[in-house]
Every structure is written in C-alpha cells, then in structure tokens.
Amino acid sequence: MACVYWIHLAEHTNIITQGYIGFSSTTAKERWQHHKYDSKKSRKRSYPLYRALRKHGEKIIVSTLLVGSSEYCLEIEAQLRDKPNTGWNLAVGGGATMLGCTHSADTRNKISRRITGRKLSESHKAKMRAIGRTPEWLASLAKARQRSPSVPSAETRRKMAASQRGRKLAAETKEKIRQKALGHKRNVGRPVSERARELIRQKATGRRHTEATKLKLSRDRIGISVSPETLQKMRQAKRAPLTCPHCQKTGKAGGMKRHHMDHCKFKDQAQCPVSQKLSTDSWKPPPTLPAATEVSPRK
C-alpha cells in the first residue's frame, strides 16, 4: 500500500500552500529516513525541503494524510501540488517517474564498476553504524522479521552461490577474520540435544573423503609435531580393549573397530547366538564318547 504524507511545522495550517507533500510506495516513516539521508548530499543541499530540515531539525512534523493504491495516492498528490514551487515542493505532484522502474544491465554494471574497490574511512564506517541503529529501530526490525522472516528462495540462493563461487579473499581479509575468531566461545559449553546429535550422525554416516580431500588433509599435517604425552595417550587408546555390544566379544581397538562395533554381522539381529544364554529347561549335556577298550597287541 502507498501513502501521501505531509512534512510541515507546527504553525503550518494550510496543506495546499505550506510544507512538503510527498508520495511513498512504502510508509511515510521510511520515506522520511530517505529524506534525512538525502539532505546531507551536496547536490541536494539547496532543495527547499532539505534547507528547512537543516534549519528546523527536530521541529519538523511528518503526518500521513491517506493510505491507498499507488494510482489513487498519485492522483491526490497531483491535486495538492498542481503547480511547481509550492511550499517546500519544487515539482508538480503525481510524477513518480521511478515507480516500478529498474536499472538496465548496462547501468548496473556502471554502478558496480564505480563502487568496486572503494575504501571507506573508519569515521565513515562509524557514522554508518550509528545512523538509525537505535534501540527502538532494532526492536522494530526484530518485530518485522518475526512477521515475515527473510528466507531467500531457491532461485535467490542459487544466485548467491554463483556470485560467491570462485571468489578469493585477500590475505588482509583472511587475517581480519582470523583475528576476530580468536578466542570465540560461542558454542563452548553449549548443550546439543539428542535430536541434533541424531541428525549430525545421520548426515555423517557413510561419508567418505575424496582423494583430493585426503591429499589436502595429509599436506596440512606435514610438519606438525605431536608431544610425547599425546603420543602416549594415542597408544593407550589404541591398545585399550573394546567390547562389541552386539556379540559381546572383546579385543584390541583396531580389530574391534574394523570387524565389530558398527560393522558387526550381528548388529541387525535381535539377539546374537554367541551371547544367547540357554535356559535350564532346554539345556542338555553334551554327548559322551564310548569308553575306550583295551586292544591286545598283535602277535
């Protein structure tokens, strides 16, 4: 829904000849934020509305006159500002020339080339962080995200992935990311639910590293020295006996992990015959062999 708004002072009483009448395809509050930002641009500082904004500051009042369709709001704006240079308006109302317009691919490429590689000063970055990031603004942003969570579509995600594919980060950027991540304890001590554990297990089950990944892991380990204490722990862990929960066999860790545990042939059976305990009713003594008879030596 679009709206028509009136920017004025408290002493203004005539909508037709005083203040500024504007049209917005969103809300008057959002359009007012754009006006405040544009008032600081050098090429727009001479506009009557922006001169009034810098002069009166907090005395400025923004009022929403009506809310409706874009066509109806533009028609009302044209009636309220039917002549140029009326109040704080320079142009005739009803002329939303950029409504529904999009930049061509050539224009977007020009804009991209112009801003690519541009470096912002630290003071400029601080000002950008401070503009609008008030507690009230953050609270309203959180409510808006709850009403309509920003979940990109599959097509948008494909475009985002394509734009990032093959991108190489500079060494300076990598160092900044590394320094920022040092000492990060976001997930330290964070409990993981059983459902999350099961999802992680299902995702990792059957996953095998490719030969290229194995080669990269091997290269990353070259030159890494292990302390004697760590080597001793590794030896103890490898020699520690393990018991298979499916067939109840016990053996060294290497063989048990290779042939038992998750690879045990009795894993999917209800009860392993080896570990099955026979009841006293079905138990029978083993057959006995006949007694040996003496054989006289052959003459």
C-alpha positions in Angstrom: 0.0 0.0 0.0 1.2 3.5 -0.9 0.6 6.7 1.1 0.6 10.5 0.8 2.4 12.4 3.6 2.8 16.0 4.7 6.1 17.3 6.1 5.5 20.6 7.9 6.0 22.7 11.1 3.5 23.0 14.0 2.5 26.5 12.9 1.6 25.4 9.3 -2.2 25.1 8.8 -2.6 25.2 5.0 -1.8 21.9 3.3 -2.2 23.4 -0.2 0.5 26.1 0.2 2.7 25.2 3.2 5.1 22.3 3.9 6.0 19.4 1.6 3.6 17.0 0.1 5.1 13.7 -0.9 4.2 10.2 -2.2 5.7 6.9 -0.9 5.2 3.4 -2.1 6.0 2.1 1.4 5.4 4.2 4.5 5.9 7.9 5.4 8.4 7.0 8.2 10.6 5.1 5.8 10.5 7.8 3.2 11.3 10.4 5.9 14.5 8.5 6.7 15.5 8.7 3.0 14.8 12.5 3.1 17.1 12.9 6.1 19.8 10.9 4.3 19.4 12.9 1.1 19.6 16.2 2.9 23.3 15.6 3.6 24.2 15.1 -0.1 26.0 18.1 -1.7 24.0 18.1 -4.9 20.7 18.3 -3.0 21.6 20.7 -0.2 19.9 23.6 -2.0 16.4 21.9 -2.1 13.8 23.9 -0.1 12.8 20.8 1.9 16.4 19.9 2.9 17.2 23.6 3.8 14.1 23.5 6.0 15.2 20.2 7.5 18.7 21.5 8.4 17.2 24.7 9.8 14.4 23.4 11.9 15.6 19.9 12.8 13.5 18.3 15.5 10.6 20.7 14.9 9.7 19.0 11.7 6.5 17.0 11.8 5.7 14.1 9.4 2.0 13.3 9.0 0.4 10.6 6.9 -2.6 12.0 5.1 -4.0 8.9 3.4 -3.2 5.3 2.6 -4.3 3.6 -0.6 -3.3 2.3 -4.0 -0.4 3.9 -5.9 -2.7 5.4 -8.6 -5.1 7.0 -6.1 -2.3 8.4 -4.0 -0.5 9.9 -7.0 -3.8 11.5 -8.1 -4.3 13.1 -4.7 -0.7 14.3 -4.6 -1.2 15.9 -8.1 -4.3 17.8 -6.7 -2.4 19.1 -3.6 0.6 20.2 -5.7 -0.7 21.2 -9.0 1.9 24.0 -9.5 5.7 24.0 -9.2 7.4 25.8 -6.4 4.5 25.4 -3.9 5.5 25.3 -0.3 8.7 23.2 0.0 7.9 21.3 -3.2 9.9 22.1 -6.4 8.0 20.0 -8.9 4.3 19.2 -9.6 2.9 16.3 -7.7 1.8 13.0 -9.1 5.0 12.4 -11.1 6.6 9.3 -9.5 8.9 8.8 -12.5 10.9 5.9 -10.9 7.9 4.0 -9.6 8.2 0.4 -11.0 11.4 1.3 -12.9 14.5 -0.9 -12.8 18.1 -0.2 -13.9 19.3 -1.8 -17.1 22.2 -4.3 -17.1 24.5 -1.6 -18.5 23.6 0.9 -15.8 24.1 -1.8 -13.1 27.5 -2.6 -14.5 28.5 1.1 -14.5 27.4 1.4 -10.8 29.2 -1.8 -9.9 32.5 -0.6 -11.6 32.2 2.7 -9.8 31.9 1.4 -6.3 34.2 -1.7 -6.7 37.3 -1.3 -4.6 36.1 1.8 -2.9 37.6 2.1 0.6 35.6 3.8 3.4 37.4 5.6 6.2 36.9 4.4 9.8 35.0 7.6 10.7 32.6 7.0 7.8 32.1 3.4 8.9 31.3 4.6 12.4 28.8 7.1 11.1 27.1 4.4 9.0 26.9 2.1 12.1 25.4 4.9 14.2 22.7 6.0 11.7 19.4 4.6 12.6 20.7 1.8 14.8 18.8 3.0 17.9 17.2 0.6 20.4 13.7 1.5 19.0 14.9 0.8 15.4 16.4 -2.6 16.4 13.2 -3.5 18.2 11.0 -2.6 15.2 13.4 -4.6 12.9 13.1 -7.6 15.1 9.3 -7.4 15.1 9.3 -7.1 11.3 11.4 -10.2 10.9 9.1 -12.1 13.2 6.1 -11.1 11.0 7.8 -12.0 7.7 11.1 -13.9 8.2 13.6 -13.2 5.5 14.1 -16.7 3.9 15.6 -16.5 0.4 14.0 -18.6 -2.3 15.8 -21.4 -4.0 16.5 -19.2 -7.0 17.9 -16.5 -4.8 20.2 -19.0 -3.1 21.4 -20.3 -6.4 22.3 -16.7 -7.5 24.0 -16.0 -4.2 26.1 -19.2 -4.5 27.0 -18.4 -8.1 28.1 -14.9 -7.1 30.4 -16.3 -4.4 31.8 -19.2 -6.4 35.5 -18.8 -7.2 35.8 -15.7 -5.0 39.3 -15.3 -3.5 39.7 -13.4 -0.2 42.7 -11.1 0.2 45.3 -12.0 2.7 44.4 -8.9 4.7 40.7 -10.0 4.9 41.7 -13.5 5.9 43.8 -12.1 8.7 40.9 -9.9 9.9 38.6 -12.9 10.0 41.2 -15.0 11.9 41.8 -12.3 14.5 38.1 -11.8 15.0 37.6 -15.6 15.5 40.4 -15.9 18.1 39.0 -16.7 21.5 35.5 -17.1 20.2 33.5 -19.2 22.7 30.0 -19.0 21.1 29.5 -22.8 21.2 31.7 -23.7 24.2 29.6 -25.5 26.8 26.5 -25.3 24.6 24.4 -28.5 25.1 23.4 -30.4 22.0 20.0 -32.1 22.0 19.6 -35.8 21.2 17.7 -34.9 18.1 20.6 -32.7 16.9 23.0 -35.5 17.7 21.0 -37.9 15.6 20.8 -35.5 12.7 24.6 -35.0 12.8 25.1 -38.7 13.0 22.8 -39.4 10.0 24.5 -36.8 7.9 28.0 -38.1 8.7 27.2 -41.8 8.3 28.7 -43.2 5.2 30.5 -40.0 4.3 33.9 -40.6 2.7 36.6 -38.1 1.9 37.6 -37.8 -1.7 41.2 -38.5 -2.7 41.8 -34.8 -3.2 40.5 -34.0 0.3 42.7 -36.8 1.8 45.7 -35.3 0.0 44.9 -31.8 1.4 44.5 -33.2 4.9 47.8 -35.0 4.6 49.6 -31.9 3.4 48.1 -29.9 6.2 49.5 -32.4 8.7 53.0 -32.2 7.3 55.4 -30.7 9.8 53.0 -30.8 12.8 54.8 -32.3 15.8 53.0 -34.2 18.5 54.0 -34.0 22.1 55.2 -37.2 23.9 52.1 -37.0 26.2 49.8 -37.0 23.2 51.6 -40.0 21.6 51.3 -41.9 24.9 47.5 -41.2 25.0 47.1 -42.3 21.4 49.0 -45.6 22.1 46.8 -46.2 25.2 43.6 -45.5 23.3 44.7 -47.9 20.5 45.7 -50.7 22.9 42.6 -50.3 25.2 40.3 -53.4 24.9 36.8 -52.9 23.4 33.7 -55.0 23.8 31.3 -55.3 21.0 27.7 -54.5 22.2 26.2 -56.8 19.6 28.2 -60.1 20.0 29.9 -59.4 23.4 33.4 -60.2 22.0 36.4 -58.3 23.5 39.6 -57.4 21.7 42.0 -54.7 20.7 40.6 -51.4 19.4 41.9 -51.7 15.9 40.4 -55.1 15.1 37.2 -54.5 17.0 36.5 -51.3 15.1 37.3 -52.9 11.8 35.2 -56.1 12.3 32.8 -55.4 15.1 31.0 -52.4 16.7 29.2 -50.7 13.8 30.4 -53.4 11.4 29.4 -56.4 13.4 27.5 -59.1 11.4 25.0 -59.5 14.4 24.2 -55.8 14.5 20.8 -56.1 12.9 19.8 -59.3 14.7 17.6 -59.3 17.7 20.0 -61.4 19.7 23.4 -62.8 18.9 23.6 -66.6 19.1 27.0 -66.4 20.6 25.8 -64.3 23.6 22.5 -66.1 23.9 22.0 -67.7 27.3 20.4 -71.0 27.2 17.6 -71.7 29.7 17.9 -74.6 32.1 14.9 -76.4 30.6 16.4 -76.5 27.1 19.9 -77.3 28.3 21.2 -80.8 27.5 24.5 -82.3 28.5 26.9 -82.9 25.6 27.1 -86.4 24.2 29.7 -88.7 25.9 32.1 -90.8 23.9 32.1 -94.6 24.5 34.7 -95.9 26.9 38.0 -96.9 25.4 38.6 -100.7 25.2 42.0 -102.3 25.6 43.4 -103.8 22.5 45.8 -106.7 22.8 48.9 -106.3 20.9 49.0 -108.1 17.6 51.2 -111.1 17.6 
